Every structure is written in C-alpha cells, then in structure tokens.
Amino acid sequence: MQRVSSKHLAEILLDSTDKLDEAMLKKTVKEFALYLKSKKMLRQIPQIMENYRKLYDKKHSIVEAQVWSQDRMNENTKSHLRESLKQRYKVKEAHILEFLDQRLIAGFKIKIGDEVYDGSVKAKLESLRQALIG
C-alpha cells in the first residue's frame, strides 16, 4: 500500500473545508480525524497541519512573520510592520507572531518562511566586527 504524504492530506483537508460554515467545518474535520485514526496515521497530524497552514496562507494571500524582540511591540509598530510585509510580499494580510527573547539587547529578528532578517544589535555588532577584522 502506498503511503499518502502529509502535504497531499493537507491539500485534501483544505479542499474539503475551505468556505464551509462552522458546523460543517467541525463535522468535516472530525471525519478527517476519524479517517486518519482508521488508517493509523494520527502521527502525521503535526505535519499535515503545518502543510495545511502553508497552503491556506498561500491560497488566501497571507504571510506569517515570526518576530523576536526583547519587549512587546506597540500597536503602531505592529501596524507599520504589517503594512510593510503586505507591500513587500504583495499579500492581502500579514499575521505577526510575537515572541519575547530577553537575550536580545535591542532590535529584533524576523522569520518569514525560510527567510530570516536579523536586525538585532548583536548581529549588527558582529557584522561591524567582521568588517573591521576582515
């Protein structure tokens, strides 16, 4: 028996659930989970959901940014970042997942997909050090 990939299962789930009302969405997700259980595929749920989120975001023109900073961003900063991301990635929506990292002196790190922007003071100092000794 050929194994179905997590990406393919995520595609099936997205096609089955997109644009459903809440009641039908719950019913469909429950049936999908029961199917996975019957096929002994419950271990694939984390990968399925990760693929589902990526496919959903692409289909609905959404970009997700993970942002690490020492302090919480104020609403004005978040709004400005959202607008910048929407323009840069040409999407309708930009979601920001904020994480606190006390190891950062100042500045921030942003991860979008496989792309990482390190605007931390530590990264800038390291870059300056490399320029001076290199």
N, CA, C and O atoms as a GROMACS GRO file, in nm:
protein
  536
    1MET      N    1   0.084  -0.119   0.000
    1MET     CA    2   0.000   0.000   0.000
    1MET      C    3   0.088   0.125   0.000
    1MET      O    4   0.183   0.135   0.078
    2GLN      N    5   0.056   0.218  -0.088
    2GLN     CA    6   0.133   0.341  -0.100
    2GLN      C    7   0.094   0.438   0.011
    2GLN      O    8  -0.025   0.457   0.039
    3ARG      N    9   0.194   0.499   0.073
    3ARG     CA   10   0.171   0.594   0.182
    3ARG      C   11   0.133   0.730   0.124
    3ARG      O   12   0.195   0.777   0.028
    4VAL      N   13   0.031   0.793   0.181
    4VAL     CA   14  -0.014   0.925   0.137
    4VAL      C   15   0.068   1.029   0.211
    4VAL      O   16   0.084   1.020   0.333
    5SER      N   17   0.121   1.128   0.140
    5SER     CA   18   0.206   1.229   0.202
    5SER      C   19   0.124   1.326   0.287
    5SER      O   20   0.004   1.346   0.263
    6SER      N   21   0.190   1.385   0.384
    6SER     CA   22   0.126   1.485   0.470
    6SER      C   23   0.079   1.605   0.387
    6SER      O   24  -0.026   1.662   0.415
    7LYS      N   25   0.156   1.641   0.286
    7LYS     CA   26   0.117   1.754   0.201
    7LYS      C   27  -0.010   1.722   0.124
    7LYS      O   28  -0.100   1.806   0.112
    8HIS      N   29  -0.018   1.601   0.072
    8HIS     CA   30  -0.138   1.562  -0.003
    8HIS      C   31  -0.260   1.559   0.089
    8HIS      O   32  -0.368   1.603   0.050
    9LEU      N   33  -0.243   1.508   0.210
    9LEU     CA   34  -0.354   1.506   0.306
    9LEU      C   35  -0.396   1.649   0.342
    9LEU      O   36  -0.515   1.676   0.358
   10ALA      N   37  -0.300   1.739   0.354
   10ALA     CA   38  -0.332   1.880   0.383
   10ALA      C   39  -0.410   1.942   0.267
   10ALA      O   40  -0.504   2.019   0.289
   11GLU      N   41  -0.371   1.909   0.144
   11GLU     CA   42  -0.443   1.959   0.027
   11GLU      C   43  -0.588   1.910   0.027
   11GLU      O   44  -0.680   1.985  -0.002
   12ILE      N   45  -0.606   1.783   0.060
   12ILE     CA   46  -0.741   1.725   0.068
   12ILE      C   47  -0.823   1.796   0.175
   12ILE      O   48  -0.938   1.831   0.152
   13LEU      N   49  -0.762   1.816   0.292
   13LEU     CA   50  -0.832   1.884   0.401
   13LEU      C   51  -0.870   2.026   0.363
   13LEU      O   52  -0.982   2.070   0.390
   14LEU      N   53  -0.779   2.098   0.300
   14LEU     CA   54  -0.810   2.236   0.259
   14LEU      C   55  -0.922   2.238   0.155
   14LEU      O   56  -1.015   2.318   0.166
   15ASP      N   57  -0.913   2.152   0.057
   15ASP     CA   58  -1.018   2.147  -0.046
   15ASP      C   59  -1.153   2.110   0.015
   15ASP      O   60  -1.257   2.157  -0.031
   16SER      N   61  -1.152   2.026   0.118
   16SER     CA   62  -1.276   1.980   0.181
   16SER      C   63  -1.337   2.080   0.277
   16SER      O   64  -1.457   2.078   0.302
   17THR      N   65  -1.254   2.169   0.331
   17THR     CA   66  -1.303   2.258   0.436
   17THR      C   67  -1.314   2.404   0.396
   17THR      O   68  -1.384   2.482   0.463
   18ASP      N   69  -1.248   2.443   0.290
   18ASP     CA   70  -1.248   2.584   0.252
   18ASP      C   71  -1.390   2.632   0.223
   18ASP      O   72  -1.464   2.571   0.145
   19LYS      N   73  -1.427   2.739   0.286
   19LYS     CA   74  -1.557   2.806   0.267
   19LYS      C   75  -1.675   2.732   0.330
   19LYS      O   76  -1.790   2.756   0.291
   20LEU      N   77  -1.649   2.644   0.426
   20LEU     CA   78  -1.759   2.578   0.497
   20LEU      C   79  -1.802   2.664   0.615
   20LEU      O   80  -1.721   2.739   0.671
   21ASP      N   81  -1.929   2.653   0.653
   21ASP     CA   82  -1.972   2.721   0.776
   21ASP      C   83  -1.916   2.643   0.895
   21ASP      O   84  -1.865   2.532   0.879
   22GLU      N   85  -1.926   2.701   1.014
   22GLU     CA   86  -1.863   2.642   1.132
   22GLU      C   87  -1.910   2.500   1.162
   22GLU      O   88  -1.830   2.413   1.195
   23ALA      N   89  -2.039   2.476   1.150
   23ALA     CA   90  -2.094   2.343   1.181
   23ALA      C   91  -2.039   2.238   1.083
   23ALA      O   92  -1.998   2.129   1.125
   24MET      N   93  -2.039   2.269   0.957
   24MET     CA   94  -1.988   2.174   0.856
   24MET      C   95  -1.838   2.158   0.869
   24MET      O   96  -1.784   2.049   0.846
   25LEU      N   97  -1.769   2.264   0.905
   25LEU     CA   98  -1.625   2.256   0.924
   25LEU      C   99  -1.592   2.158   1.036
   25LEU      O  100  -1.505   2.072   1.020
   26LYS      N  101  -1.661   2.170   1.150
   26LYS     CA  102  -1.638   2.079   1.262
   26LYS      C  103  -1.664   1.934   1.222
   26LYS      O  104  -1.587   1.845   1.256
   27LYS      N  105  -1.774   1.912   1.150
   27LYS     CA  106  -1.811   1.777   1.107
   27LYS      C  107  -1.705   1.720   1.013
   27LYS      O  108  -1.664   1.604   1.027
   28THR      N  109  -1.660   1.799   0.919
   28THR     CA  110  -1.562   1.753   0.821
   28THR      C  111  -1.428   1.723   0.887
   28THR      O  112  -1.364   1.623   0.855
   29VAL      N  113  -1.384   1.810   0.978
   29VAL     CA  114  -1.257   1.788   1.048
   29VAL      C  115  -1.265   1.662   1.134
   29VAL      O  116  -1.169   1.585   1.142
   30LYS      N  117  -1.378   1.641   1.199
   30LYS     CA  118  -1.396   1.521   1.281
   30LYS      C  119  -1.387   1.396   1.193
   30LYS      O  120  -1.319   1.300   1.228
   31GLU      N  121  -1.455   1.398   1.078
   31GLU     CA  122  -1.450   1.283   0.986
   31GLU      C  123  -1.307   1.260   0.935
   31GLU      O  124  -1.264   1.146   0.919
   32PHE      N  125  -1.236   1.367   0.909
   32PHE     CA  126  -1.098   1.358   0.863
   32PHE      C  127  -1.010   1.293   0.972
   32PHE      O  128  -0.928   1.206   0.942
   33ALA      N  129  -1.029   1.336   1.096
   33ALA     CA  130  -0.954   1.278   1.208
   33ALA      C  131  -0.986   1.130   1.225
   33ALA      O  132  -0.897   1.049   1.250
   34LEU      N  133  -1.113   1.094   1.212
   34LEU     CA  134  -1.152   0.954   1.222
   34LEU      C  135  -1.089   0.871   1.109
   34LEU      O  136  -1.049   0.757   1.130
   35TYR      N  137  -1.082   0.930   0.991
   35TYR     CA  138  -1.017   0.862   0.878
   35TYR      C  139  -0.869   0.838   0.910
   35TYR      O  140  -0.817   0.728   0.888
   36LEU      N  141  -0.802   0.941   0.961
   36LEU     CA  142  -0.660   0.927   0.996
   36LEU      C  143  -0.641   0.818   1.102
   36LEU      O  144  -0.548   0.739   1.096
   37LYS      N  145  -0.732   0.817   1.200
   37LYS     CA  146  -0.724   0.716   1.305
   37LYS      C  147  -0.740   0.576   1.246
   37LYS      O  148  -0.666   0.484   1.281
   38SER      N  149  -0.838   0.559   1.157
   38SER     CA  150  -0.865   0.428   1.099
   38SER      C  151  -0.747   0.378   1.015
   38SER      O  152  -0.727   0.257   1.000
   39LYS      N  153  -0.670   0.470   0.961
   39LYS     CA  154  -0.554   0.434   0.879
   39LYS      C  155  -0.424   0.436   0.958
   39LYS      O  156  -0.315   0.421   0.902
   40LYS      N  157  -0.436   0.455   1.092
   40LYS     CA  158  -0.320   0.461   1.181
   40LYS      C  159  -0.221   0.568   1.135
   40LYS      O  160  -0.100   0.545   1.127
   41MET      N  161  -0.276   0.687   1.106
   41MET     CA  162  -0.195   0.798   1.055
   41MET      C  163  -0.199   0.920   1.148
   41MET      O  164  -0.164   1.030   1.107
   42LEU      N  165  -0.241   0.900   1.272
   42LEU     CA  166  -0.252   1.014   1.364
   42LEU      C  167  -0.118   1.082   1.390
   42LEU      O  168  -0.114   1.202   1.421
   43ARG      N  169  -0.008   1.009   1.377
   43ARG     CA  170   0.125   1.068   1.397
   43ARG      C  171   0.157   1.174   1.293
   43ARG      O  172   0.246   1.257   1.314
   44GLN      N  173   0.086   1.173   1.182
   44GLN     CA  174   0.112   1.269   1.076
   44GLN      C  175   0.042   1.403   1.099
   44GLN      O  176   0.064   1.498   1.023
   45ILE      N  177  -0.041   1.414   1.201
   45ILE     CA  178  -0.120   1.536   1.221
   45ILE      C  179  -0.034   1.662   1.229
   45ILE      O  180  -0.069   1.761   1.163
   46PRO      N  181   0.077   1.666   1.305
   46PRO     CA  182   0.156   1.791   1.307
   46PRO      C  183   0.205   1.834   1.168
   46PRO      O  184   0.200   1.952   1.134
   47GLN      N  185   0.252   1.738   1.088
   47GLN     CA  186   0.299   1.771   0.953
   47GLN      C  187   0.183   1.812   0.863
   47GLN      O  188   0.196   1.904   0.782
   48ILE      N  189   0.070   1.745   0.877
   48ILE     CA  190  -0.048   1.780   0.798
   48ILE      C  191  -0.091   1.923   0.828
   48ILE      O  192  -0.119   2.001   0.737
   49MET      N  193  -0.095   1.957   0.957
   49MET     CA  194  -0.140   2.090   0.995
   49MET      C  195  -0.041   2.199   0.951
   49MET      O  196  -0.082   2.308   0.912
   50GLU      N  197   0.087   2.170   0.957
   50GLU     CA  198   0.188   2.265   0.909
   50GLU      C  199   0.171   2.288   0.759
   50GLU      O  200   0.174   2.402   0.712
   51ASN      N  201   0.154   2.180   0.684
   51ASN     CA  202   0.131   2.193   0.540
   51ASN      C  203  -0.001   2.263   0.511
   51ASN      O  204  -0.010   2.344   0.419
   52TYR      N  205  -0.104   2.232   0.589
   52TYR     CA  206  -0.235   2.295   0.573
   52TYR      C  207  -0.223   2.446   0.589
   52TYR      O  208  -0.275   2.523   0.508
   53ARG      N  209  -0.153   2.489   0.696
   53ARG     CA  210  -0.138   2.632   0.722
   53ARG      C  211  -0.067   2.702   0.606
   53ARG      O  212  -0.108   2.810   0.564
   54LYS      N  213   0.038   2.640   0.555
   54LYS     CA  214   0.112   2.699   0.442
   54LYS      C  215   0.024   2.710   0.318
   54LYS      O  216   0.022   2.812   0.251
   55LEU      N  217  -0.049   2.602   0.289
   55LEU     CA  218  -0.138   2.603   0.172
   55LEU      C  219  -0.250   2.705   0.188
   55LEU      O  220  -0.284   2.777   0.094
   56TYR      N  221  -0.308   2.710   0.308
   56TYR     CA  222  -0.417   2.806   0.337
   56TYR      C  223  -0.366   2.949   0.319
   56TYR      O  224  -0.431   3.031   0.255
   57ASP      N  225  -0.250   2.978   0.377
   57ASP     CA  226  -0.194   3.113   0.366
   57ASP      C  227  -0.168   3.151   0.221
   57ASP      O  228  -0.199   3.262   0.179
   58LYS      N  229  -0.113   3.058   0.145
   58LYS     CA  230  -0.085   3.086   0.003
   58LYS      C  231  -0.215   3.110  -0.073
   58LYS      O  232  -0.226   3.206  -0.151
   59LYS      N  233  -0.313   3.025  -0.051
   59LYS     CA  234  -0.441   3.037  -0.122
   59LYS      C  235  -0.513   3.167  -0.089
   59LYS      O  236  -0.578   3.226  -0.175
   60HIS      N  237  -0.500   3.212   0.037
   60HIS     CA  238  -0.573   3.331   0.082
   60HIS      C  239  -0.485   3.455   0.090
   60HIS      O  240  -0.524   3.555   0.151
   61SER      N  241  -0.368   3.450   0.029
   61SER     CA  242  -0.277   3.564   0.021
   61SER      C  243  -0.243   3.621   0.159
   61SER      O  244  -0.265   3.739   0.188
   62ILE      N  245  -0.187   3.533   0.242
   62ILE     CA  246  -0.148   3.569   0.378
   62ILE      C  247   0.000   3.537   0.398
   62ILE      O  248   0.047   3.432   0.354
   63VAL      N  249   0.071   3.627   0.463
   63VAL     CA  250   0.208   3.598   0.501
   63VAL      C  251   0.213   3.599   0.654
   63VAL      O  252   0.147   3.679   0.720
   64GLU      N  253   0.293   3.507   0.709
   64GLU     CA  254   0.307   3.499   0.854
   64GLU      C  255   0.451   3.529   0.891
   64GLU      O  256   0.544   3.469   0.837
   65ALA      N  257   0.469   3.623   0.984
   65ALA     CA  258   0.602   3.660   1.030
   65ALA      C  259   0.616   3.627   1.177
   65ALA      O  260   0.530   3.660   1.258
   66GLN      N  261   0.725   3.561   1.210
   66GLN     CA  262   0.759   3.537   1.350
   66GLN      C  263   0.860   3.645   1.388
   66GLN      O  264   0.962   3.662   1.321
   67VAL      N  265   0.830   3.718   1.495
   67VAL     CA  266   0.914   3.831   1.535
   67VAL      C  267   0.961   3.811   1.679
   67VAL      O  268   0.881   3.790   1.770
   68TRP      N  269   1.093   3.817   1.698
   68TRP     CA  270   1.151   3.807   1.832
   68TRP      C  271   1.206   3.944   1.870
   68TRP      O  272   1.277   4.008   1.791
   69SER      N  273   1.172   3.990   1.989
   69SER     CA  274   1.225   4.116   2.042
   69SER      C  275   1.234   4.106   2.193
   69SER      O  276   1.179   4.014   2.254
   70GLN      N  277   1.304   4.202   2.255
   70GLN     CA  278   1.318   4.197   2.400
   70GLN      C  279   1.188   4.240   2.468
   70GLN      O  280   1.153   4.187   2.574
   71ASP      N  281   1.117   4.334   2.409
   71ASP     CA  282   0.991   4.385   2.465
   71ASP      C  283   0.880   4.370   2.362
   71ASP      O  284   0.905   4.356   2.243
   72ARG      N  285   0.757   4.373   2.410
   72ARG     CA  286   0.641   4.367   2.321
   72ARG      C  287   0.639   4.491   2.231
   72ARG      O  288   0.672   4.602   2.274
   73MET      N  289   0.598   4.470   2.106
   73MET     CA  290   0.584   4.584   2.014
   73MET      C  291   0.454   4.657   2.046
   73MET      O  292   0.355   4.595   2.085
   74ASN      N  293   0.456   4.790   2.031
   74ASN     CA  294   0.332   4.865   2.049
   74ASN      C  295   0.248   4.851   1.922
   74ASN      O  296   0.299   4.808   1.818
   75GLU      N  297   0.122   4.887   1.931
   75GLU     CA  298   0.030   4.868   1.817
   75GLU      C  299   0.072   4.946   1.694
   75GLU      O  300   0.051   4.899   1.582
   76ASN      N  301   0.130   5.062   1.711
   76ASN     CA  302   0.176   5.142   1.597
   76ASN      C  303   0.288   5.069   1.522
   76ASN      O  304   0.289   5.066   1.399
   77THR      N  305   0.382   5.011   1.596
   77THR     CA  306   0.492   4.936   1.534
   77THR      C  307   0.438   4.813   1.463
   77THR      O  308   0.480   4.783   1.351
   78LYS      N  309   0.346   4.740   1.527
   78LYS     CA  310   0.287   4.622   1.463
   78LYS      C  311   0.214   4.659   1.334
   78LYS      O  312   0.227   4.591   1.232
   79SER      N  313   0.139   4.767   1.339
   79SER     CA  314   0.064   4.811   1.222
   79SER      C  315   0.159   4.848   1.108
   79SER      O  316   0.135   4.811   0.992
   80HIS      N  317   0.265   4.919   1.140
   80HIS     CA  318   0.364   4.957   1.038
   80HIS      C  319   0.430   4.832   0.979
   80HIS      O  320   0.447   4.823   0.858
   81LEU      N  321   0.467   4.737   1.065
   81LEU     CA  322   0.529   4.614   1.018
   81LEU      C  323   0.433   4.536   0.929
   81LEU      O  324   0.473   4.485   0.824
   82ARG      N  325   0.307   4.526   0.969
   82ARG     CA  326   0.206   4.456   0.888
   82ARG      C  327   0.197   4.516   0.748
   82ARG      O  328   0.199   4.444   0.649
   83GLU      N  329   0.188   4.649   0.742
   83GLU     CA  330   0.177   4.716   0.612
   83GLU      C  331   0.302   4.695   0.527
   83GLU      O  332   0.292   4.675   0.406
   84SER      N  333   0.419   4.700   0.589
   84SER     CA  334   0.544   4.676   0.517
   84SER      C  335   0.549   4.535   0.460
   84SER      O  336   0.590   4.514   0.346
   85LEU      N  337   0.507   4.437   0.541
   85LEU     CA  338   0.506   4.298   0.495
   85LEU      C  339   0.407   4.278   0.381
   85LEU      O  340   0.437   4.207   0.284
   86LYS      N  341   0.289   4.339   0.391
   86LYS     CA  342   0.189   4.327   0.285
   86LYS      C  343   0.243   4.382   0.153
   86LYS      O  344   0.220   4.323   0.047
   87GLN      N  345   0.313   4.494   0.159
   87GLN     CA  346   0.369   4.553   0.037
   87GLN      C  347   0.484   4.468  -0.018
   87GLN      O  348   0.490   4.442  -0.138
   88ARG      N  349   0.573   4.427   0.070
   88ARG     CA  350   0.690   4.350   0.025
   88ARG      C  351   0.651   4.217  -0.037
   88ARG      O  352   0.706   4.178  -0.140
   89TYR      N  353   0.555   4.146   0.025
   89TYR     CA  354   0.517   4.014  -0.022
   89TYR      C  355   0.393   4.014  -0.110
   89TYR      O  356   0.348   3.909  -0.155
   90LYS      N  357   0.338   4.134  -0.134
   90LYS     CA  358   0.221   4.150  -0.221
   90LYS      C  359   0.107   4.056  -0.180
   90LYS      O  360   0.058   3.977  -0.261
   91VAL      N  361   0.067   4.067  -0.053
   91VAL     CA  362  -0.040   3.984   0.002
   91VAL      C  363  -0.149   4.073   0.061
   91VAL      O  364  -0.130   4.193   0.082
   92LYS      N  365  -0.265   4.011   0.087
   92LYS     CA  366  -0.378   4.084   0.144
   92LYS      C  367  -0.364   4.102   0.294
   92LYS      O  368  -0.405   4.204   0.350
   93GLU      N  369  -0.305   4.001   0.361
   93GLU     CA  370  -0.293   4.004   0.507
   93GLU      C  371  -0.153   3.964   0.550
   93GLU      O  372  -0.085   3.886   0.484
   94ALA      N  373  -0.110   4.021   0.664
   94ALA     CA  374   0.016   3.983   0.726
   94ALA      C  375  -0.012   3.954   0.873
   94ALA      O  376  -0.061   4.040   0.946
   95HIS      N  377   0.019   3.832   0.916
   95HIS     CA  378   0.000   3.793   1.055
   95HIS      C  379   0.135   3.797   1.125
   95HIS      O  380   0.237   3.753   1.070
   96ILE      N  381   0.136   3.849   1.247
   96ILE     CA  382   0.259   3.860   1.324
   96ILE      C  383   0.247   3.774   1.449
   96ILE      O  384   0.156   3.791   1.530
   97LEU      N  385   0.341   3.682   1.464
   97LEU     CA  386   0.352   3.601   1.585
   97LEU      C  387   0.469   3.659   1.663
   97LEU      O  388   0.584   3.656   1.617
   98GLU      N  389   0.441   3.711   1.780
   98GLU     CA  390   0.542   3.782   1.857
   98GLU      C  391   0.598   3.694   1.968
   98GLU      O  392   0.523   3.627   2.039
   99PHE      N  393   0.730   3.694   1.981
   99PHE     CA  394   0.799   3.617   2.084
   99PHE      C  395   0.895   3.709   2.159
   99PHE      O  396   0.962   3.792   2.098
  100LEU      N  397   0.900   3.694   2.289
  100LEU     CA  398   0.994   3.771   2.370
  100LEU      C  399   1.123   3.691   2.385
  100LEU      O  400   1.120   3.571   2.411
  101ASP      N  401   1.236   3.760   2.369
  101ASP     CA  402   1.367   3.698   2.384
  101ASP      C  403   1.454   3.793   2.464
  101ASP      O  404   1.506   3.891   2.410
  102GLN      N  405   1.470   3.764   2.591
  102GLN     CA  406   1.546   3.852   2.680
  102GLN      C  407   1.695   3.853   2.647
  102GLN      O  408   1.768   3.939   2.697
  103ARG      N  409   1.741   3.761   2.564
  103ARG     CA  410   1.882   3.760   2.525
  103ARG      C  411   1.915   3.872   2.427
  103ARG      O  412   2.031   3.909   2.411
  104LEU      N  413   1.812   3.926   2.360
  104LEU     CA  414   1.835   4.037   2.268
  104LEU      C  415   1.859   4.164   2.347
  104LEU      O  416   1.782   4.197   2.437
  105ILE      N  417   1.966   4.236   2.315
  105ILE     CA  418   1.995   4.363   2.381
  105ILE      C  419   1.894   4.466   2.333
  105ILE      O  420   1.832   4.538   2.412
  106ALA      N  421   1.878   4.471   2.204
  106ALA     CA  422   1.783   4.562   2.140
  106ALA      C  423   1.766   4.513   1.997
  106ALA      O  424   1.839   4.425   1.951
  107GLY      N  425   1.671   4.571   1.927
  107GLY     CA  426   1.645   4.529   1.791
  107GLY      C  427   1.552   4.410   1.787
  107GLY      O  428   1.480   4.384   1.884
  108PHE      N  429   1.552   4.338   1.677
  108PHE     CA  430   1.458   4.228   1.659
  108PHE      C  431   1.508   4.131   1.553
  108PHE      O  432   1.600   4.162   1.477
  109LYS      N  433   1.447   4.013   1.551
  109LYS     CA  434   1.469   3.914   1.445
  109LYS      C  435   1.332   3.883   1.386
  109LYS      O  436   1.233   3.872   1.458
  110ILE      N  437   1.329   3.867   1.254
  110ILE     CA  438   1.204   3.833   1.186
  110ILE      C  439   1.230   3.711   1.098
  110ILE      O  440   1.328   3.705   1.025
  111LYS      N  441   1.138   3.614   1.108
  111LYS     CA  442   1.145   3.495   1.022
  111LYS      C  443   1.016   3.484   0.945
  111LYS      O  444   0.907   3.482   1.002
  112ILE      N  445   1.028   3.476   0.812
  112ILE     CA  446   0.914   3.458   0.724
  112ILE      C  447   0.949   3.342   0.631
  112ILE      O  448   1.035   3.354   0.544
  113GLY      N  449   0.881   3.230   0.652
  113GLY     CA  450   0.915   3.111   0.575
  113GLY      C  451   1.058   3.070   0.604
  113GLY      O  452   1.094   3.047   0.719
  114ASP      N  453   1.141   3.061   0.500
  114ASP     CA  454   1.282   3.025   0.516
  114ASP      C  455   1.371   3.148   0.527
  114ASP      O  456   1.493   3.136   0.545
  115GLU      N  457   1.313   3.265   0.516
  115GLU     CA  458   1.387   3.391   0.517
  115GLU      C  459   1.398   3.445   0.659
  115GLU      O  460   1.299   3.452   0.731
  116VAL      N  461   1.520   3.484   0.699
  116VAL     CA  462   1.542   3.541   0.832
  116VAL      C  463   1.611   3.676   0.817
  116VAL      O  464   1.711   3.689   0.747
  117TYR      N  465   1.555   3.777   0.885
  117TYR     CA  466   1.618   3.909   0.891
  117TYR      C  467   1.658   3.931   1.036
  117TYR      O  468   1.574   3.931   1.126
  118ASP      N  469   1.788   3.950   1.059
  118ASP     CA  470   1.837   3.970   1.195
  118ASP      C  471   1.876   4.117   1.211
  118ASP      O  472   1.983   4.159   1.170
  119GLY      N  473   1.786   4.193   1.273
  119GLY     CA  474   1.809   4.335   1.298
  119GLY      C  475   1.846   4.360   1.443
  119GLY      O  476   1.825   4.469   1.496
  120SER      N  477   1.903   4.257   1.508
  120SER     CA  478   1.941   4.272   1.649
  120SER      C  479   2.072   4.350   1.659
  120SER      O  480   2.152   4.351   1.566
  121VAL      N  481   2.092   4.413   1.773
  121VAL     CA  482   2.217   4.486   1.796
  121VAL      C  483   2.335   4.390   1.791
  121VAL      O  484   2.441   4.424   1.738
  122LYS      N  485   2.317   4.269   1.845
  122LYS     CA  486   2.424   4.169   1.843
  122LYS      C  487   2.467   4.139   1.699
  122LYS      O  488   2.586   4.131   1.671
  123ALA      N  489   2.372   4.121   1.609
  123ALA     CA  490   2.404   4.091   1.470
  123ALA      C  491   2.475   4.209   1.404
  123ALA      O  492   2.568   4.190   1.326
  124LYS      N  493   2.431   4.330   1.435
  124LYS     CA  494   2.495   4.449   1.378
  124LYS      C  495   2.638   4.465   1.429
  124LYS      O  496   2.728   4.502   1.353
  125LEU      N  497   2.659   4.437   1.559
  125LEU     CA  498   2.794   4.444   1.615
  125LEU      C  499   2.884   4.337   1.555
  125LEU      O  500   3.001   4.363   1.527
  126GLU      N  501   2.830   4.217   1.534
  126GLU     CA  502   2.907   4.109   1.472
  126GLU      C  503   2.945   4.145   1.329
  126GLU      O  504   3.057   4.118   1.285
  127SER      N  505   2.853   4.205   1.256
  127SER     CA  506   2.880   4.249   1.120
  127SER      C  507   2.990   4.355   1.118
  127SER      O  508   3.079   4.352   1.033
  128LEU      N  509   2.984   4.448   1.211
  128LEU     CA  510   3.086   4.552   1.222
  128LEU      C  511   3.221   4.490   1.256
  128LEU      O  512   3.323   4.529   1.199
  129ARG      N  513   3.222   4.394   1.348
  129ARG     CA  514   3.347   4.326   1.388
  129ARG      C  515   3.408   4.257   1.268
  129ARG      O  516   3.529   4.266   1.246
  130GLN      N  517   3.324   4.187   1.189
  130GLN     CA  518   3.375   4.117   1.070
  130GLN      C  519   3.432   4.216   0.969
  130GLN      O  520   3.533   4.188   0.905
  131ALA      N  521   3.368   4.331   0.954
  131ALA     CA  522   3.416   4.432   0.859
  131ALA      C  523   3.551   4.488   0.905
  131ALA      O  524   3.638   4.516   0.822
  132LEU      N  525   3.569   4.504   1.035
  132LEU     CA  526   3.692   4.560   1.087
  132LEU      C  527   3.810   4.463   1.082
  132LEU      O  528   3.923   4.504   1.058
  133ILE      N  529   3.783   4.334   1.104
  133ILE     CA  530   3.894   4.237   1.104
  133ILE      C  531   3.909   4.167   0.968
  133ILE      O  532   4.013   4.106   0.941
  134GLY      N  533   3.808   4.175   0.885
  134GLY     CA  534   3.811   4.102   0.759
  134GLY      C  535   3.858   4.184   0.648
  134GLY      O  536   3.865   4.135   0.535
   0.00000   0.00000   0.00000
